[in-house]
Amino acid sequence: MHVQDSHWSSASAVATGGAVSAAAGGGRGDGARTAPLRVDAQRNLEHVLRAAREVFGELGYGAPMEDVARRARVGVGTVYRRFPSKDVLVRRIAEEETARLTEQARAALGQEDEPWSALSRFLRTSVASGAGRLLPPQVLRVGVADDGAGEPRVPQQRVQPGSGELRLVSEEPVPVGAPGAAEDDAGAAALLDVVGRLVERARAAGELRPDVSVADVLLVIATAAPSLPDAAQQAAASSRLLDILLEGLRSRPA
């Protein structure tokens, strides 16, 4: 899966340059060690990020780092030099995909006058890009509740009393001060906010079933992005599945 590589690669190089330089300097992170990555190091980083998006998109975030290294055609040591643990790499990919989905939702919200057109455009764009296979776990776990039989129900959004604002409700608490926790929450909250506006507009217009939540919309994105070996077959299957799911989301006259 190749998704806006030039955009993400340039952002990746900028964001990671300082960290890599700091590691090379024994972790001091002083100003003298924050030079941009060398051309070959930047190229390796781009290969690793592209490979990670492809591997995690096909196999899920449980895929081993060795698979990422093999797809990037670098040694696994190179991957670990850029990302000291798998969690760091997963967080990086999830953050980028969350930001991309947020921008797609904002574009649909700002460029489509009709509420249903805006929501369906966001869904089609997101599914076509394959982003559903890389949605971060904390987004899909928002408000997950147990049905008493050990199986999680479809996640629902919780609303802050008196404000109508969606809040993240993680299945597992994130330790205070955990690296990247604040950024993760901020990125996921931004996505939930803008998708929430798309949902509210379509619901207010009577075009969306009243019981459909923001979490349901995100679940559609995750469900309608199958990973198939043939690209044409995958695109056709995604389009057909999304057509069916969109019909299920629309309200029907009584």
PALO-782869 format. One record per residue (C-alpha): residue in one letter; x, y, z. Coordinates in pm, whole numbers. Example, Ala and Ser with C-alpha at 12.3 -4.5 7.8 and 13.67 -1.06 7.14 Angstrom:
2
PT, A, 1230, -450, 780
PT, S, 1367, -106, 714
***
This chain:
254
PT, M, 0, 0, 0
PT, H, 148, 333, -108
PT, V, -15, 633, 54
PT, Q, 113, 981, -14
PT, D, 472, 867, 37
PT, S, 633, 1198, -54
PT, H, 422, 1391, 195
PT, W, 474, 1150, 481
PT, S, 836, 1082, 398
PT, S, 933, 1448, 418
PT, A, 744, 1489, 743
PT, S, 901, 1169, 874
PT, A, 1250, 1285, 799
PT, V, 1202, 1615, 978
PT, A, 1035, 1461, 1280
PT, T, 1288, 1181, 1321
PT, G, 1608, 1361, 1235
PT, G, 1665, 1501, 1584
PT, A, 1589, 1174, 1759
PT, V, 1824, 974, 1541
PT, S, 2103, 1228, 1585
PT, A, 2051, 1228, 1960
PT, A, 2080, 850, 1967
PT, A, 2402, 869, 1769
PT, G, 2538, 1114, 2025
PT, G, 2487, 878, 2317
PT, G, 2137, 1009, 2390
PT, R, 2255, 1360, 2484
PT, G, 2030, 1525, 2228
PT, D, 2239, 1846, 2237
PT, G, 2210, 2112, 1971
PT, A, 2531, 2007, 1799
PT, R, 2383, 1664, 1730
PT, T, 2058, 1768, 1562
PT, A, 2185, 1796, 1205
PT, P, 1956, 1663, 930
PT, L, 1987, 1297, 837
PT, R, 2239, 1203, 570
PT, V, 2090, 1126, 229
PT, D, 2136, 750, 269
PT, A, 1997, 753, 623
PT, Q, 1694, 952, 511
PT, R, 1638, 714, 222
PT, N, 1651, 416, 461
PT, L, 1403, 588, 691
PT, E, 1162, 644, 402
PT, H, 1194, 278, 300
PT, V, 1124, 164, 656
PT, L, 816, 386, 693
PT, R, 677, 279, 356
PT, A, 740, -85, 436
PT, A, 582, -49, 780
PT, R, 264, 98, 630
PT, E, 246, -189, 381
PT, V, 324, -468, 629
PT, F, 101, -339, 907
PT, G, -172, -270, 653
PT, E, -158, -628, 528
PT, L, -89, -816, 852
PT, G, -196, -578, 1127
PT, Y, 11, -414, 1397
PT, G, 105, -757, 1531
PT, A, 345, -812, 1240
PT, P, 708, -849, 1355
PT, M, 977, -592, 1291
PT, E, 1165, -853, 1086
PT, D, 886, -842, 827
PT, V, 917, -464, 808
PT, A, 1294, -489, 762
PT, R, 1256, -755, 492
PT, R, 1002, -543, 301
PT, A, 1226, -236, 332
PT, R, 1529, -441, 217
PT, V, 1734, -333, 515
PT, G, 1869, -518, 816
PT, V, 1648, -535, 1123
PT, G, 1922, -346, 1308
PT, T, 1861, -51, 1075
PT, V, 1493, -49, 1170
PT, Y, 1577, -55, 1541
PT, R, 1828, 228, 1499
PT, R, 1548, 444, 1362
PT, F, 1283, 312, 1602
PT, P, 1415, 169, 1931
PT, S, 1104, -46, 1982
PT, K, 813, -175, 1780
PT, D, 577, 39, 1988
PT, V, 755, 353, 1868
PT, L, 716, 251, 1504
PT, V, 351, 153, 1549
PT, R, 281, 486, 1720
PT, R, 448, 672, 1432
PT, I, 242, 498, 1162
PT, A, -80, 530, 1361
PT, E, -21, 902, 1420
PT, E, 36, 963, 1049
PT, E, -275, 770, 947
PT, T, -485, 949, 1210
PT, A, -365, 1286, 1082
PT, R, -438, 1184, 722
PT, L, -790, 1069, 807
PT, T, -850, 1394, 993
PT, E, -747, 1598, 689
PT, Q, -971, 1388, 463
PT, A, -1263, 1447, 698
PT, R, -1195, 1822, 709
PT, A, -1177, 1838, 330
PT, A, -1513, 1660, 298
PT, L, -1667, 1885, 562
PT, G, -1542, 2203, 397
PT, Q, -1598, 2117, 32
PT, E, -1931, 1933, 29
PT, D, -2249, 2131, 94
PT, E, -2477, 1829, 120
PT, P, -2437, 1645, 455
PT, W, -2472, 1295, 310
PT, S, -2234, 1376, 24
PT, A, -1976, 1498, 277
PT, L, -2000, 1185, 491
PT, S, -1997, 944, 197
PT, R, -1706, 1129, 35
PT, F, -1504, 1096, 356
PT, L, -1581, 725, 377
PT, R, -1500, 657, 12
PT, T, -1173, 853, 25
PT, S, -1063, 687, 347
PT, V, -1149, 335, 234
PT, A, -985, 384, -106
PT, S, -661, 493, 64
PT, G, -656, 180, 280
PT, A, -642, 386, 597
PT, G, -888, 158, 774
PT, R, -625, -112, 805
PT, L, -402, 129, 996
PT, L, -647, 296, 1231
PT, P, -478, 327, 1572
PT, P, -609, 89, 1839
PT, Q, -705, 369, 2079
PT, V, -948, 507, 1821
PT, L, -1118, 174, 1760
PT, R, -1129, 109, 2136
PT, V, -1310, 433, 2216
PT, G, -1577, 355, 2472
PT, V, -1556, -22, 2423
PT, A, -1787, -194, 2667
PT, D, -1816, -559, 2764
PT, D, -2147, -731, 2692
PT, G, -2103, -974, 2980
PT, A, -2010, -1263, 2754
PT, G, -1647, -1168, 2716
PT, E, -1690, -1016, 2372
PT, P, -1656, -641, 2316
PT, R, -1955, -463, 2166
PT, V, -1932, -210, 1886
PT, P, -1748, 87, 2038
PT, Q, -1958, 388, 2126
PT, Q, -1864, 749, 2191
PT, R, -1904, 898, 2534
PT, V, -2006, 1260, 2570
PT, Q, -1869, 1496, 2831
PT, P, -2174, 1597, 3041
PT, G, -2304, 1940, 2955
PT, S, -2070, 2001, 2665
PT, G, -2162, 1758, 2388
PT, E, -1790, 1709, 2331
PT, L, -1662, 1362, 2250
PT, R, -1401, 1222, 2487
PT, L, -1162, 934, 2439
PT, V, -1236, 643, 2668
PT, S, -949, 398, 2643
PT, E, -995, 31, 2707
PT, E, -666, 31, 2895
PT, P, -557, 345, 3084
PT, V, -252, 515, 2939
PT, P, 3, 587, 3214
PT, V, 40, 956, 3291
PT, G, 355, 1086, 3130
PT, A, 389, 790, 2892
PT, P, 593, 891, 2585
PT, G, 362, 1017, 2310
PT, A, 43, 961, 2513
PT, A, -64, 1326, 2495
PT, E, 5, 1342, 2120
PT, D, -190, 1021, 2062
PT, D, -490, 1150, 2254
PT, A, -477, 1489, 2080
PT, G, -460, 1333, 1734
PT, A, -740, 1086, 1804
PT, A, -954, 1357, 1964
PT, A, -912, 1578, 1656
PT, L, -1024, 1291, 1433
PT, L, -1326, 1216, 1652
PT, D, -1423, 1582, 1656
PT, V, -1429, 1635, 1281
PT, V, -1592, 1299, 1206
PT, G, -1844, 1384, 1476
PT, R, -1937, 1697, 1285
PT, L, -1988, 1498, 966
PT, V, -2211, 1255, 1155
PT, E, -2414, 1527, 1327
PT, R, -2478, 1711, 1001
PT, A, -2598, 1398, 823
PT, R, -2813, 1300, 1121
PT, A, -2966, 1650, 1151
PT, A, -3053, 1640, 780
PT, G, -3240, 1314, 835
PT, E, -3006, 1127, 602
PT, L, -2826, 917, 862
PT, R, -2983, 659, 1089
PT, P, -3025, 816, 1435
PT, D, -2852, 524, 1609
PT, V, -2529, 555, 1407
PT, S, -2234, 679, 1613
PT, V, -1894, 818, 1524
PT, A, -1748, 483, 1627
PT, D, -1976, 309, 1376
PT, V, -1840, 530, 1098
PT, L, -1481, 447, 1196
PT, L, -1577, 81, 1208
PT, V, -1705, 107, 849
PT, I, -1366, 246, 744
PT, A, -1186, -40, 916
PT, T, -1424, -306, 780
PT, A, -1442, -189, 419
PT, A, -1068, -200, 359
PT, P, -985, -569, 301
PT, S, -630, -669, 216
PT, L, -628, -883, -97
PT, P, -326, -989, -305
PT, D, -464, -848, -631
PT, A, -492, -467, -633
PT, A, -782, -456, -880
PT, Q, -973, -720, -686
PT, Q, -908, -534, -363
PT, A, -1038, -206, -506
PT, A, -1349, -373, -644
PT, A, -1418, -557, -318
PT, S, -1371, -239, -113
PT, S, -1603, -39, -337
PT, R, -1875, -305, -332
PT, L, -1853, -357, 43
PT, L, -1865, 18, 106
PT, D, -2175, 54, -114
PT, I, -2351, -206, 100
PT, L, -2238, -46, 427
PT, L, -2342, 302, 314
PT, E, -2689, 173, 238
PT, G, -2701, 37, 590
PT, L, -2610, 376, 736
PT, R, -2877, 576, 553
PT, S, -3207, 650, 714
PT, R, -3523, 525, 547
PT, P, -3866, 691, 532
PT, A, -4106, 544, 786
***
